[in-house]
Amino acid sequence: MIRRSLTAILIASSALAASPAAAACGDRPGTPNNVKLEPVAGREFDTLRLTWNNTASERVWWDIEISDKAGKVVQSVTGGEPVTAARGVTSRDFSSYGVNTTRCFRVRARTAAGTQGCVSQIWSARVCATTASSQPAPNAGRWSALAADGKGSWGFAVNQPSERTAKRLALQGCGAPLRCRIAVAGPVGCYAYFESKAGGYWYGLALHSSRNTAEQVARLGCSKGAPAGTCKLVKSNCERRAD
């Protein structure tokens, strides 16, 4: 009888000791929804963007499980950087996958960084996407951009695969990252730049499908402020897209 009583007491004590731990995760963060995965424009050959809607009412961190198309887990993130705003859309880019690579993602919320805290009751839906089958060849696109700082530095990029890529390369070519701004971008391949240094600095630039028109527009832009007859052509070209 004494042994049975002790056993009963031990069982009861164990149940009481377990209850606080069980209660600690009684209020789990919501499972993220509206999960999407797609290649990033301009970097379709190596970068995927994961987007989800955070349903938690509190500040949360995130766990992400990454697998191949067969379902084998190849990478995981546990308690990653926090979502600072509750109940909002969040996105993260994952790169260096290489061309024609399929990856699948699912995500859940966590109430603390690393392996701490409580997690969503279930994972989100699993979503998959594949990077582009090949990296775009040079001059394989139709997007062009011009960047300038208004003080003599300028840069251009033509026939790029996306507007974003054209703008990035034009800014790089401008060479003054803190001052240069995109002046114009569009799906055309002809450009022109005029400038005048007569008592100041004036410039004009243009993109167009016609080289002559690009030069006319750029010259006019420069002439609006510069002394008459002082605007000179710095460069113009009409680069055709390679087929």
Secondary structure, 3 states (H helix, E strand, C coil): CHHHHHHHHHHHHHHHHHHHHHHHCCCCCCCCEEEEEEECCCCCCCCEEEEEECCCCCCEEEEEEEECCCCCEEEEEEEEEEECCCCCEEEEEECCCCCCCEEEEEEEEECCCCCCCCECCCCCCCEEEECCCCCCCCCCCCEEEEEECCCCCEEEEEEECCHHHHHHHHHHHHCCCCCCEEEEEECCCEEEEEEECCCCCEEEEEEECCHHHHHHHHHHHHHCCCCCCCCEEEEEEECCCCC
